[in-house]
Structures are given as structure tokens and as C-alpha cells.
Amino acid sequence: MTLLFLIASCEKKKQVYSKKTENTAEIYQWVKKGEQLSSSFQDDSAVFCFNKALSLCVPKKDYANQYVYILRQKGSIYNRIEDFYTSESIASKALPYLKYTSRPRFSQMIYKLIADNYYGMYDYDNSLIYHQKALKTAISQFRKAQIKCDIAFIYLQQKKYSEAINLLEELAKKKAEDKTDSLNTEYQHAFVLYNLGLCYLRTDNPKKALDNLNKSLNINLKANDESYVVGNYHSLYLYYKKYNNPTLKKFYAQKGYFAATKAKSYELNALGELIEAEEGKNLKKYIDLYIKHTDSLIISKKKAKNQFATKIYDSQKDKEENLELKSRKAENEVQLQRQKNRSFISYIVISASIVSLMYLAFYITTKGKREKNDIVLKSEMRISGKLQDELSKKVYQTFLFAQNNDLDHLDNKEKLLSSLNDIYTKTRNISKENSPILTNERYVFGLKDMISEYKTENINILLNGFDSILWNTIDKNTKIVLYRILQELFQNMKNHSNANLISVALKSQNKTLNLTYTDNGEGIRTNKIIFKKGLQNVEDRIKSVKGQVDILSLDHGFKVIIKLPI
């Protein structure tokens, strides 16, 4: 919720293009249209416009200012929808052209975007590195103050409270003035006080914490915009929760929820805090709202993501088809010139070839669609079965618990919230298990990210050899199979083996990718059902790429040795 201040305190960026070339006017029109669409959250259409503008930046060095700025705007859209990997990939394309830009401001914007992406991926160290780069390129004192405040905010997440307080106290002594918009000056100062208040709250300094949090709230209340005060109410809720004042905790939880509802942001978080603070007849009403909001949020996010991905795909497809048509037209002109000197038999041969190719293309396309539909149907049936197996019983038990127990009792309330969180987590995990797998240069990061989700306080995971593999030489299908195999093994471990130490080693040798998985759980020794449902999936996936597998039962746990063709 604290990120709301990061958005609210940022000023609008100015467009500056320095070098005039023949495409400048058309580029500007596409960029302006894309920004208008982005401001109204029509992200798919905005990306289409930015792609049109990027296609006109040829050669890129001559359009360095435009090229870098457009990449920043496009990357910001993916950052906003929390697709941090794609956003970071887009922003990285601008790095080689920063030296050709005429404005240091563009470098700062790119470094800031990359830093925000690393923050979204919880990579705080790299986020700090790029914030420092942005700070070096910033010119105005106001922008330097913004970046320092962002750095302090990362220190706060890393629990480096003394470093954060030192930075924020320096910023709080004197407001950093935005000479283009006086309101930005106040909002930025409110954000500084907000972060400083949180630091004092975490370091058990209640007087200074409350003083700074109230000052920040009073500044943002003057904006007459609920989106600015949602974070303030959240921080005061945390304050009174920590210092055990149920009345004021409930008061600010209610204020935060009503503000979030009006602003249409962070409603679910605010509702969760209100459920935690509420005691009485309204509790069941808020729990029902929470379940309803959770369901609608999952559905809406899936729809938005699918629509966004579809339209981006259609845009790219149109571009490729246009290029293909231009290529075919050129080839046809050459072919027509040559056909003038050919005999009547040549025309017959060419016509027969075209008919054959069209028939073959039609046959392959029809067969592909039929196979694709079969695969989609099987996938949907599998997902449906998994939802039935893993969620239906849990949901039914949760509703029975809510009906048969006194929810005013703190223990019952916490058990109910824990059950709701389990339902949400399982739903999210099933969604992730069936999501597409990236096989580009970001593959190893996605693979590690998936594995890290199984790591807990009680489960240690050791990875060996992942960074020594030349992933760009590995076959795409092998990457997908490897990803799903590890996913199956870790899910099997989580559901059945009760292991607390897992080792995964990778080695590339003689055109073979060797995977060794070992854990110290109960393994297949005590439960053959695990082998039928979990490890059987692993064997099937390995056979699909003609690999080899050897499953060994140990005294404690089991060991899987897998060989996949590269």
C-alpha cells in the first residue's frame, strides 16, 4: 500500500525531442496518442501506438531521444500491471543509446524504471544500484530528493532503519521545491514524512512516529483526493495496532477502507485490515465482502491479462503480416518478369504447385487447430479436476467453520482468515502452474523464482550449477520439460514428503543436461500413491523428450537422476 505514495508524488514527465528528422512529426503523433491512451488505462492500444512510434526510429542513433523516451513509456505500462520482467527487458534496450541522447533526464528516467522493476521483483540490491545511477544523472534538487526518498524507502524494506532515518531526516528539514508544480512539492514532502514515521514506528519511537504520520496525513488531506490518504490511514492503523489501541485501530481501518473504496485502489488490503480490527455484527458482512472481492479480483485480473496479451499479439501479428505481404509483393514482381520468358508448360507446373501448397497448408492448419483444441480441452479438464480436488473441500470446511463458530472470538477469527488465505494461495498457485513458461534469456530467472516459492523457514533449498549452464544453447522443449519436472518434484515434496532439505544440481555434459534432485523426506518408501500421482508425471514428461530417469529410495528421502537431451 505504501507504493501509492510513489505514484502520487511523481510529477508528469515532459516530452523533449532534440534532433529533427523526417519521421519526427509522425513519431510525436504516435507517442502523444499512446500517452493519452495510457493515461486512461487503455494499455493494449497504448502499447500498439508506442510500437508504431518505435518502428519509425530508424536508424536508432538519429532518434536516440525519441527511442529512449518511448521505451520508457512502454516499459512503464508493464511496470504498472506488475509484469516486471517484461518491463525490465524493454528498459534494458535503451541502455546502449543513452550516450546518444541530448538530455540527462532520459538516462535518469530509464535508470529509475529499471530500479522500480528490480524493487517489484524484491531484488533490493540491484534496485539500489540503479537508483544510485539515477541520482548521479539527476540535475534538479527536487528530482534528487525524490530519488533519495526512494532509496530510503528501500532501506526501510531491508530493515536498515538507521540509514533510512539519516536520509529522510535530511530531506524533512527543508522541502524540495518543484518549480513547475507547487502541489508536487507538498506531496513529496508528505511522502518523506510518511516514510520517516514508518521508520520511527519500526524502531519503537512512538512520539516521533505519530508526529510525522499525522503531519503527512494533514498535508494529503488538503488535496481532497482519497487516493493520497489511503496510505496515511494504513500507517496509522499499523501504529495503533502496535501500541494496542483497539478503538483507534478500528477507526483508521474504517477510514482506510472507505478511502480505498472511493479511490478504487488497495480495497482488498484495506478490507483485510478492517476484518482484523472489527469485532461485532459487521464482521460477517466484511468477510463476505472480502470473499466476493477476492473472487472478482482473480477473475478480472485474468480477463485483463488475457485481453492485453491477445491484443499485443494481434498487433505484432499484423506487423509481421504486413512485412510478409511486402516481401511477397517484391518476389511476385521479379517472378512475373521471369515468367514472360517461360513456356505454357511452366505456367501449368506453377499453377499445380500453388494448388498443392494451398491444399497442404489447409490440411496442416486444420490438423493443427484440431490438435490444439484437443490439448486445450485436456488442459481445462486437468485444471478443473485440480480445482475440485484441492479447493472444494477446503471451501466447504471454511463455510462450515464460519457457520458453527463464534467469529467474535479472536482465535476463531484468525483461523477463518488463515483458511481464506490458504484458499487464495492455492488458487494463485494453480494459476501459476498452468501459466506460459518463458524460454528466452529470462528463463533461468523465472525458473529460480518458481523454486524460491517453495522455500520457507522450515525448508532449505540448495541450487548447484544453474548459473554455469549456457541456457541459450538448450532446446526450447527441454527448457519447458525441465521447468515442469522441477515443479512436479517440488509440489510432490510439499504435499507428501515432509522434507526440510532439498538439493538440486544441474550439469551439462556430452549434449546432455543432467539433473539430480535429492531430499530428506519420507519419499516413495512410505507412500506408493506419491509415485503414482507425482513421480509418474515426471516420468511421462521425460519420455516426451526421449530422456532417461532413475528414481532411488534412500533411508531418508529419495533421489531422482534425470538426463535430458540438449
MARDRENKOL-553745 format. One record per residue: x, y, z of N, C-alpha, C in turn. Coordinates in steps of 0.1 Angstrom, whole numbers, plus 5000, padded with zeros to 4 digits. Layout:
# MARDRENKOL-553745
XYZXYZXYZ...
***
This chain:
# MARDRENKOL-553745
500849885000500050005000500950135000502150115006503050235006503350284993503350194983503750234969502750344963501650364969500650464965501350594965502150624975502850754976503850774965504550654961505450664950504850714937503550674935502850714923502350854924501750884936501151014938502051124938503351094942504351204944505151234931504951154921505751174909505051274900505851364894505251464886505251414871504451484863504251444849505551474842505951384833507251394826507051474813508051564810507951644798508551564786507951584775508551534762509451634756510651584753511651674747512351594736512251634724512951574713513851674707515151644706516051744702516451744687516551624681517051614667515951604658515851694648514751694639515151614627514351514624514551434612513251414605513151344594511951334586510851264593511051174602510051104609509551164622510251274626509951334640508451364642507851424632506451474634505551344636505751244627504851124628505151054642506451044646506750984658506051054670506051184670505451264680503951234681503351224669501851204669501551064675502350964672502050834678502350834693503350894697503750904712502650974719502151094714501151164721499851084722499451014711498250934712498450814722499650754722499950644732499850694746500350814749500250864762498850894767498050944758496650974761495950844764496150744756495550614759496050554772497350564775497950514787497350584799497150714798496550784810495150744813494450694803493050644805493050484807494250434809494450284812494050194801494050244788493850164777495250114772495850024780497249984779497549914766496549824761496849754749496949844737496049944736496150034725497350124726497650164739498850254741500150184736500350054739501449984735501549974720500349954714500349954699500850084693500450194699500950324694502450344696502950294708504350314711505150224701504650104698505350014689505450084675504350144671504350224658505450324658505550404669506550504670507950454670508150334677509450274677509950224663508950184655509250134642509750244633509450364636509850484628511250534632511750484644513050534649514250464642514350484629515450414621516250524614517550524615518350454625518150504639518350414649518050454663518950564668520250564664521150674669520650814665520050824653519550954649518250994657517650894662516350924670516550874685517850904690518150844703517150904714516851034713515951094724514551024723514051024711512750964709512750814713513750744708513750594711513850564726514650634733514850614747513550644755512950764751511750814758510550714756510450664743509350574740509450444748510650384748510950264756510550284771510850404776510550434790509050434792508250494783506850504784506250364783506750284773506250144771506550064783507750074788508149994800507350024812506950154813506150194825504850134825504250104814502950034813503049894819504149824815504249684820504649684835505349794839505649804854504349824861503449904856502149934863501349814864501349724855500549604856501349484862502549524868503349434876503949324868504149344855504949254846506349304846507049284857508349354859509449294850509449164847510449114838510349174824509149184819508949244805509449394806509049464816509349604817510849624818511549534826512949544827513649514813513149414806513749384793513549494783512449564784512149684775513149794778513249824791514049934795515549914792516049784793517449754790517749784776516849774767517149804753517549954751517250034760517550184759518950204764519550124772520850144778521950184768522150104756523150134747523050274740521850334741521550454733521550584743521750564756521750674765522850774762524050724757525150814754524850894742523850864734523550944722522451044725521851044737520751134740521351274743520551374741521051514745520551564758519751474765519151514778519551414789520251454799520551364810519251314817518151384815516851344821516451214816516751184803516351054798517050934805518350954808519050854815518550824828518150934835517550924849516250844848515450874838514150804837514350654835515250614826515550474824516050404836517050464843517650404855516550394865515750494867514650494877513650374874513250354861512350254857512950114860514250094857514949964860514949944875515250044882515250034897513949994902512850054897511550024902511149874898511649824887511349684883512049594892513349624895514049534905513349534919512849654922512149664935510949564935510149574924509049484922509349344922510549304918511049164919511749134932511649224942512249204955513749194954514349244944515849244942516249384947516349404960516649544965518049584963519049494962520349534960520549604946520049534935520049594922519249714921518149724928517349844928518149964933518849934944519650044949520750094939521349994932522450024923521850124912520650094907520150174896519550304901519050304914518750434920519950524921521050474925522250554926522650604912522550524902522850574888521850684885520650674888519650784885520050904893520450894905520851004913522051084907522951014902524151074895523751154883522651114876522251184864521251294866520651294878519651394881520251534883519551634878520051774879519351854889518051864889517351944898517351884912517251974922517251934936515951854939514851884933513651814935513751674931514251644919514351504914515351434923516451494927517451434936516751394949515851484954515151454967514251334965513551324953512651214950513451084950514551074944515350954943515950914957516351014965516850984978515750924987514550974985513450924992513150784988513250754975513050614971514150524977515350574977516450494983516150464998515750565005515350545019514250445021513350445011512150355012512650215010513750185002514250055000515050015013515750115019516450085032515350035042514250095042513150065051512749915049512649875036512249735033513349635038514649685037515749605041515949605056515149685063515349695078516549775082517149855073518249935075517750075080517150075092516450185097517350305099518550285104519350405107519750475094520050395083520450465071519250535065518050475066516850545061516550665069516650665082516350785090517350895087518550865085519550965082519251045069518850965059518451025046517151105047516151055054514851115055514851235064515651235075515651355083516351475076517351445068517951555060516951605050516051525044515051575034513951645041513651605054512451665061512751805066514051835067514451965073514052085063514152055050513852155040513152095029511952145025511152095014511952105001511952004993512552014979511452074970511752184964510752254957510752214942509552184937509352164923508852294917509752354909509452484903508352484893507952364888506952364878505552334884505452284896504152254902504352254917503752354924503952364938503252244946502152184940501552074946502451954948503351934938504251824938505251844950505551964953506451994965505751944978504451974979503751934991503651774992503251714981503151574981504451504983505451554978506751484980507151504995506951615001507251635015506451545024505151525020504251435027504851295027505351255015505951115013507151095022507951205023509151195032508751175046507751255051507351245065506651105067505951055057505350925059506350815061507350815052508450715054509250735067509450855071510150885083509350835095508050855095507150805105507150655106507150585095507250435095508550385101509650465098510950425103510950435119510450545124510350565138509350455144508350415137507450315142508150185143508950145133509750025134510850025144511350145148512450155158511950185172510550175174509950195187510250335192509950435184509950575188508550635186507550605195506150635192505850775190506550865198506251005197506551065184507851035179508251095166507451025155507150895156506350825146505050885144504250915155502950965154502951115149503951185153504051325149504251335134505151255128505451255114504251205105503651095110502551035103501351135103501051205114499951305114500251415105501551465104501851575096501651535081502051415078501851365064500451365060499551305070498151305067497551435065497951535073497351675072497651735059498851715054499251765041498451705030498251575030497551505019496051525020495451555032494051585033493651715025494651805024494351925016494151905001494651784997494551754982493151724978492251684988490851654985490851534975491751444977491851324968492051204977491151114977491250994986492450914983492950914971494050824967495350864975495450994979496551034986496650995001495450965007495350945021495250795025495050715015494950565018496150515025497350555021498550515027498650565041498250695043498250755057497450685067496150645063495350575072495950435075496550375065497150245067498250255077499050355076500250375086499650395100498650475102498050505115497450375121496850295112496250165116497450085122498550075115499750005120500250055133500150185134500650245147499850205159498550225157497650195169497450035171497749965161497749815162498949775171500149835168501349805175501249855190500649965192500650025206499249995212498549895207497349835214496349935218495749995208494650085210493550045200492749945204491749885195490749985189490350085197489450185192489950265180491150325182491750405171492250315160492650195163492950095152491750075143490650045149489450025141489050145134489150265140488750395134489550415121490850395122491650425110491550305100491250185104490950085095489750115087488650165093487450205086487750325077488450425081488850535073489550495061490550405063491350355052490450275041489550195046488650115037487750215029487150315036486350405028487050485018488350525022489150605012489550515001489950385003490350294993489150264983487950254989486750234981486550344971486650474976486450584968487550604957488750574961489950584952490050464943489250354946489350234938490750174937491450174948492750114949493050064963493749944963494049884976492849844984491749824978490549794985490649664993491249554987491349424994492249435006493349505005494249525017493549595028492849705024492149785034491049705041490349615033489249535038489849425048490949375045491649275053491949335067492449465067492749535079491449565087490449595080489149625087488649495094488749375087488349255093489149225105490449245105491249225116490949315128490449435125490149535136488749525141487849465133486449465136486049365146485249395155484649295165483149325167482349245162480949265163480149215151478949275150477949225140478449255126479349345123479749385110480749285104481349195113482449115109482049025097480948955099480548865088480248935075479749055076479549135064480849165057481849205064483149235058483849105053483648995060484248875055483648835041482248845040481648815028482148905017482349035020482849135010484249095006485049045016486449005012486448885003485548785005485548674996485048714982484048804982483548854969484548934962485249014969486349104962487449014957487848904965488948824961488548744948487348694948486948614936486948714923486348824925486248924914487548974909488448994919489849034916490548934907490448804911491148704904490648694890489248694888488648684875489048804866488948924872489249054864490649054860491549014869493049014865493348924854492648804855492848704844492348764831491148824831490548874819491348984813491849074822492649194817493949144811494549044818495849004813495648934800494648844798494348774786494048874774493248974777492849074767494149154763494949194773496149274770497049184761497349064765498248974758497748954744496448934743495848904729496049014720495749134725495849254716497249284712498149264722499649284719500049184708499549054710499848954700499348994686498049034686497449074673498249194667498649284675499449394669500749354663501449264670502649204665502449124652501349054653500948964641500649054629499949164631499649254620500949304614501849344622503149394617503849294609503949164614504649064607503949034594502549034594501849004581502149114571502149244575502449354566503849334560504849304568506149274563506149164553505449054556505348944547504748974534503649064535502949104522503949184513504649274520505649354512506649264506507149164513508149074508507548994496506348944498505748864487505548954474505149074477504949164465506149184457507349204464508549214457508949094449508748974456509048854449508248824437506948864438506048844427506448924415506849054418507249134406508449074399509449024406510548954400510148834392509248754399508748634393507948664380507148764380506348804368507248834356508348904359509348944349509948814343510248724351510848604346509848514339508648514343507648434337507348474322507648594318507448634305508148554295509348494299510148414290509948264292508948234299508748084302507648034293507647904291506647844282505347814289504347774281503047744287503047634297504047534295504147424305504547474319505447584319505847634331504747694339503747754332502547814339501747694345501647584338500847474343501547424356502947404355503647354367503547444379503647574376503547674388502147664394501147664385499747664390499447534398499947424393499747294401500447304414501647364414502447374427501747464437501147574432500447664441499247594447498447524438497247444443497647344454498747274451499247174461499647234474500347344473500847414485499647464493498647524486497447564493496647454500496547344493495947224499496747174511498047174510498847124521498747224533498847354530498647454541497347434548496247414540494947404546494847274554495447164549495447044557496247054570497447114569498247134581497547224591496947334586496347424595495147364602494347284594493147224600493547114611494647044607495146944617495647004629496347114628496947194639495847244648494847304642493747354650493047244658492847134652492147014658493046964670494346954668495246914679495247014690495247144686495347244696494047244705492947224698491647214706491647094716492246984711492346864720493146894732494346964730495246994740494547094750493847194745493147294754492147224762491347134756490347064763490946974775492046904772492646824782493146904793493747024789494347114800493247174809492147204802490947264810490447154820490347034815489846924823490746894835492046904832493046884843493046994853492947114849492847224858491547224866490447184859489147174866489247064877489846954874490046844884490846884895491946964893492747004903492047104913491247194907490447284915489447214924488847104918487847024925488546954937489746894934490446814944490946904955491547014952492347094962491547204969490447254962489747364968488347344973487547254967486147234970486047194985486847104989486747055003487147165013488147245009488647355018487647465019486947495008485947605008484747555017484347435015483247385022483547385037484747345041485047345055485147485061485547575053485647715057484247775060483347745051481947795053481347725066481547595068481047525079481647585092482947615092483547675103482947815107482747895096482148025098480748025104479947915100478547905105478547845119479447765122479347685135480247745146480947855144481847905154481548055156481848095168481648245172482848325166482548395156483648475149484048595157483348625168483848735177485048695185485248565186486348515193487648525185488748585191489948615183490548495176490648375184491248255178490448205166489048215167488248175155488448265144488548395147488748495136490048465128491048445136492348415130492348285122491648185127491648055119490848085106489848155107489048185094489848265084490548365089491448445080492548355074493048265082494148175077493548085066492348035068491747945058491448025045490948145046490748225034492048255027493148275034494348305028494948175021494648055027495047935021494347915008493047945008492247924995492748014984493048144988493648234978494948194973495848144982497148104979497147984969496247884972496147764964495647804950494647894949494147934936495248004928496048094935497148154928498148064923498447954931499447854927499047774915497747744915497247664904497347744891497047874892497147964881498547974876499547984885500947994881501447864875500947744880501347624875500947604860499947664856499447644843499647774834500447864839500847984831501947954821502048034810503048004800504448014806505447944800506847944805507648024795508348124800509248204791510548124789510948114776512148034773513248124767513048254769514048354763515248364774515948484773517048504782516648514796515348534799514848554813514448414819514748304811514248174816514848134829516148144831516748104844516248184856515948314854515348394865513948344868513148314858511848254861511848124868512848034864513047904870513347924885514348004888514748034902513648094910512848184903511748244910510648134914510448044905509447934908509947854920511247814919511747734930511747804944512047934943512048014956510748014963509647994955508248004962508047884971508847774969508747664978509647674990510447774991511347785002510647855014510747795026510147855038511147855049510647895060511547905072512047755075511247655072511547525076512047435064512047495053512547425041513747495035514847435034516047485028516347425014516547505004516747454991518147504986518947404982520347424977520347404962520847514954520847504940522347504935522647414926524047394922524147394906524947474900525247464886524247544877523247614883522347684874522947794866523947864872524547974865525647934856526047804856527147764847526547704834525247694833524647634821524447744810524847714798524647804787523147794782522247864788520847844785520447874771521147964764520747994751521047874741521747774746522047664737521147544740520247554750519347454754518047464745517547344741516347344733515147394741514247464733513147524740512247424747511947304740511147204746511847144759513147134759513847084770513747174782513747304779513547404790512247394796511247374788509847364793509647234802510247124796510147004804510947014817512147074817512847084829512047164839511447274835510647364844509547284850508747204842507647134847508047014856509246954853509746844861510046894875510747004876511147064889509847104897508947164889507647204895506947084901506946974894506246844899507046794911508346794911509146734922508946824934508946954933508747044945507347034950506347024941504947004946504846874953505446764948505446634954506046644968507146714969507846734982506946804992506346914987505446994996504246925001503646844992502346774996502546645004503746585002503846445007505046415015506246465011507446405016507846465030507346585033507746655046509246675047509946705036511346725036511646865042512846885047513347015052514647055045515146965037516446995030516346935016516447025006516346974992517647024984518246934976519346974968519046954953519347054945519047044931520347074924520946984916522147014908521946994893522547084886522447084871523847074865524046994855525346984848525146954833525847024825525747004810527046924806526746804800527846714796527546634784528346634774528146554762526746564756526346684753525046724748523846664756524046654769523046604778523046694790521746734794521546814807521246714818522146704828521946614839521346684851520246634856519546694868519546594879520046634891520046544903519246614913518146554917517246604928517346514940517546564952517646484964516946554975516146484983515546544995515546445007515346495019515446405031514146375037513046375028511746355033511346205034510046175034509646045036509745965022509546045011509845984998508845874994509245794985508445684980508445564988509245564999509445445007508145415015507445525019506245505028504945525021504945575010503645605003503745594988503245474983503345454969502445544961501445604967500545694960501245804954502345854962503145964957503745924943504245804942504845764930503845764918502645714921501645704910501145844905500945934915500446064911501546174908502546174916503546284914504646244905505446134909506646104901506246044887505045984886504645934873504546054863504146164867504046284858505446324854506446304863507846334859508346244849508046114850508446014840507846034827506546074827505846104814506546214807506846324814507446444808508846404802509646324809510946294805510846204792509946114792509746034780509346114768508646224770508246304759509346364751510546384757511746434750512846334749512446204751513346094750514546104760514246134772515246144782515246014791516046014801516245904810516045944824515445854833515245884847515545764855516145794867516445684877515945734890514945674897514445714910514945614920515645664930516245584941515645614954515245514962514745524975515945524985516045624994517045635003516545605017517445595027516945575041516145685046516545805042515745925045515546005032514345995026514046065014514345985002514446054990514745984978515546074969516046004958516946074949516446044935516446154926516046144912517146184904517546104894518646134885518046144871518146254864517446274851518446324841518346264829519146304818518246354806518446474802517646534791518546574780518046544767518846584756518846734754520046794751520146934749519646964734
***
